[in-house]
Amino acid sequence: MARVKSERSLSVADICNSAAARGGADISVPAMNHAVSLWLKEMGYSLCDGFSLNADGWFTASLHIKGVFDSPAEKFNPEKRRITFEFQQGAVLRKETEGVTVEILGVADASLTIAQVTDVRTDSVNDLLTPNRNLHISGHRLKIAGNTPAHGIYFINQTTQERTRVEVQDIVTNNPSELIIVIPELAKGTYLLEVVTQYSTGGNLLKEPKTATLERMLTVQ
């Protein structure tokens, strides 16, 4: 199965700077950044008001409520149901794939892999984090084991690059294909999840720790 080798995550400012550097922008970087920020904020307001969005073929977005109501008169309870936004690629963005060149870099190291994480509080997959609640991590050869200070589970703040390690007592389940942890008291922001372990299926520890990173940004709201 092919998988994309992800580059770093780009911000709105990064995209604006890139457009100016390529010559694709006829306004200044600060002006573009300001306009895009205003547009995104207004998009959020409109979606929250129940409107759906078609961003000129680039993507579509809409608001959804997940959960089952027991009766027509039952009131909305965020403890039982949740509101989510769903985004899908549009025809214009889909057409852009025709110009993508694929370069095969070789066989990926699949000995240690994070396949998916689920925030148990919100049932969100590869998206949200709820501090002090459980996170279910699935993958391959994830079991935390080792005799070096490096092994463990880390959340890396993408603004400050601060690394927060999960305390050993907060690792509820520690199996090769499954980890269940209590999410640390993280500040609002975006994070990368990293697992470092010397676990080996042969029973002996690896000489050097191996690292797996989930290639999705996780958000504390």
C-alpha positions as CSV (number, residue, x, y, z in Angstrom):
1,M,0.0,0.0,0.0
2,A,1.4,3.4,-1.0
3,R,1.6,6.2,1.5
4,V,2.6,9.8,1.0
5,K,5.8,11.0,2.7
6,S,4.4,14.1,4.3
7,E,6.3,17.4,4.3
8,R,5.8,19.9,7.2
9,S,2.4,21.4,7.8
10,L,1.9,24.9,6.2
11,S,0.0,27.8,7.8
12,V,-2.0,30.5,6.0
13,A,1.1,32.8,6.3
14,D,3.2,30.1,4.6
15,I,0.9,29.8,1.7
16,C,0.8,33.6,1.3
17,N,4.5,33.8,1.3
18,S,4.7,31.0,-1.2
19,A,2.3,32.8,-3.6
20,A,4.3,36.0,-3.4
21,A,7.6,34.1,-4.0
22,R,6.3,32.3,-7.0
23,G,4.9,35.5,-8.5
24,G,1.3,34.3,-8.2
25,A,0.1,37.1,-6.0
26,D,-0.7,40.7,-7.1
27,I,-1.1,42.0,-3.5
28,S,1.3,42.1,-0.6
29,V,1.8,39.1,1.7
30,P,0.3,40.9,4.8
31,A,-2.7,42.0,2.7
32,M,-3.3,38.5,1.4
33,N,-2.9,37.0,4.9
34,H,-5.3,39.5,6.3
35,A,-7.9,38.8,3.6
36,V,-7.7,35.1,3.9
37,S,-8.0,35.2,7.7
38,L,-11.1,37.4,7.3
39,W,-12.6,34.9,4.7
40,L,-11.9,31.9,6.9
41,K,-13.5,33.5,9.9
42,E,-16.6,34.5,7.9
43,M,-16.7,30.9,6.5
44,G,-16.7,29.6,10.1
45,Y,-19.6,31.9,11.1
46,S,-21.7,30.9,8.0
47,L,-21.1,27.2,8.6
48,C,-22.1,27.6,12.3
49,D,-25.3,29.3,11.1
50,G,-26.2,26.1,9.1
51,F,-25.1,27.2,5.6
52,S,-23.2,24.8,3.4
53,L,-20.3,26.0,1.3
54,N,-19.0,25.4,-2.2
55,A,-15.6,27.2,-2.4
56,D,-15.7,27.7,-6.2
57,G,-15.0,24.0,-6.8
58,W,-12.0,23.7,-4.5
59,F,-13.8,22.1,-1.6
60,T,-17.3,21.8,-0.1
61,A,-18.0,22.1,3.6
62,S,-21.1,21.6,5.8
63,L,-22.2,21.2,9.4
64,H,-23.3,17.9,10.8
65,I,-24.8,16.6,14.1
66,K,-23.7,13.1,15.1
67,G,-25.7,11.0,17.5
68,V,-29.2,9.6,17.8
69,F,-32.2,11.3,19.4
70,D,-34.6,9.2,21.5
71,S,-37.6,11.3,20.7
72,P,-38.6,14.3,18.6
73,A,-39.0,16.5,21.7
74,E,-35.6,15.6,23.1
75,K,-33.2,18.6,23.4
76,F,-29.7,18.6,22.1
77,N,-27.2,17.4,24.7
78,P,-23.5,17.8,23.8
79,E,-22.6,15.0,26.2
80,K,-24.5,12.5,24.0
81,R,-24.0,14.1,20.6
82,R,-21.5,16.3,18.8
83,I,-21.4,18.9,16.1
84,T,-18.8,18.4,13.4
85,F,-17.7,20.1,10.2
86,E,-17.2,17.9,7.1
87,F,-14.9,19.0,4.2
88,Q,-14.6,17.3,0.9
89,Q,-12.5,18.0,-2.2
90,G,-14.3,19.7,-5.1
91,A,-14.0,19.2,-8.8
92,V,-11.3,21.9,-9.3
93,L,-9.1,20.5,-6.5
94,R,-9.7,16.9,-7.8
95,K,-8.5,18.0,-11.3
96,E,-5.2,19.2,-9.8
97,T,-4.2,15.6,-9.2
98,E,-3.7,15.3,-12.9
99,G,-0.5,17.4,-12.6
100,V,0.9,15.5,-9.6
101,T,4.1,13.6,-10.3
102,V,4.6,10.5,-8.1
103,E,8.2,9.4,-7.3
104,I,8.6,6.0,-5.6
105,L,11.1,6.4,-2.8
106,G,11.3,2.7,-1.9
107,V,9.8,0.4,0.7
108,A,8.6,2.3,3.8
109,D,9.7,1.1,7.2
110,A,6.5,-0.5,8.5
111,S,8.1,-2.1,11.6
112,L,6.7,0.7,13.7
113,T,3.5,2.5,12.5
114,I,0.7,4.6,14.0
115,A,-2.3,3.8,11.8
116,Q,-5.0,5.8,13.6
117,V,-5.9,7.6,16.8
118,T,-9.4,8.0,18.3
119,D,-10.3,10.6,20.9
120,V,-12.7,8.5,23.1
121,R,-14.5,11.6,24.5
122,T,-15.6,12.9,21.1
123,D,-15.2,9.8,19.0
124,S,-13.0,12.0,16.7
125,V,-10.6,10.1,14.4
126,N,-7.2,11.7,13.7
127,D,-8.5,15.1,14.6
128,L,-9.3,16.2,18.1
129,L,-7.7,15.8,21.5
130,T,-9.5,16.0,24.9
131,P,-7.0,16.6,27.7
132,N,-7.4,14.2,30.7
133,R,-9.5,11.8,28.6
134,N,-8.5,8.6,26.9
135,L,-6.9,8.4,23.4
136,H,-7.0,5.1,21.6
137,I,-3.9,4.5,19.4
138,S,-3.8,1.7,16.9
139,G,-0.9,0.5,14.7
140,H,1.9,-1.9,14.4
141,R,4.7,-2.7,17.0
142,L,3.7,0.2,19.2
143,K,4.3,-1.4,22.6
144,I,6.3,1.0,24.8
145,A,9.5,-0.8,26.0
146,G,13.1,0.2,26.4
147,N,16.0,0.9,28.6
148,T,16.8,4.4,27.4
149,P,15.3,7.8,28.5
150,A,13.9,8.4,25.0
151,H,11.2,5.7,24.9
152,G,7.6,6.9,25.5
153,I,4.7,8.7,24.0
154,Y,5.0,12.4,23.2
155,F,2.7,15.3,22.1
156,I,4.7,18.0,20.2
157,N,3.2,21.5,20.1
158,Q,3.5,22.8,16.6
159,T,3.8,26.4,17.7
160,T,6.4,26.1,20.5
161,Q,7.9,22.7,19.6
162,E,7.5,21.8,23.3
163,R,7.4,18.0,23.8
164,T,5.0,16.7,26.5
165,R,5.6,13.1,27.5
166,V,2.7,10.9,28.7
167,E,3.4,9.7,32.2
168,V,4.0,6.0,32.6
169,Q,1.0,5.6,34.9
170,D,-1.2,7.2,32.2
171,I,-0.5,4.4,29.7
172,V,-3.7,2.3,30.3
173,T,-3.1,-0.3,27.7
174,N,0.3,-1.2,26.3
175,N,0.1,-3.7,23.5
176,P,1.9,-4.1,20.1
177,S,-1.1,-3.1,18.1
178,E,-2.9,-0.9,20.6
179,L,-2.1,1.8,23.1
180,I,-4.7,3.5,25.3
181,I,-3.5,6.5,27.2
182,V,-4.8,9.4,29.2
183,I,-4.1,12.6,27.3
184,P,-1.9,15.1,29.3
185,E,-3.1,18.5,30.3
186,L,-2.3,20.1,26.9
187,A,-2.8,23.8,26.1
188,K,-5.0,24.8,23.1
189,G,-3.2,24.3,19.8
190,T,-2.1,21.7,17.3
191,Y,0.1,18.7,18.1
192,L,2.0,15.9,16.5
193,L,1.8,12.5,18.2
194,E,5.1,10.5,18.4
195,V,5.8,7.0,19.8
196,V,9.4,6.0,20.6
197,T,10.1,2.4,21.6
198,Q,12.7,-0.3,21.5
199,Y,10.0,-3.0,21.3
200,S,10.8,-6.0,19.1
201,T,8.7,-9.1,18.3
202,G,11.7,-11.4,19.0
203,G,11.5,-10.7,22.7
204,N,14.7,-8.8,22.8
205,L,14.9,-5.0,22.8
206,L,16.2,-3.1,19.8
207,K,19.6,-1.7,20.2
208,E,18.4,1.8,19.3
209,P,14.9,3.3,19.8
210,K,12.6,3.6,16.7
211,T,10.2,6.5,16.3
212,A,6.7,6.6,14.6
213,T,4.8,9.9,14.0
214,L,1.2,10.2,13.1
215,E,1.2,12.2,9.9
216,R,-2.0,14.2,10.9
217,M,-2.2,17.3,13.1
218,L,-4.2,16.8,16.3
219,T,-6.0,19.7,17.8
220,V,-6.8,20.8,21.4
221,Q,-9.7,23.3,21.1
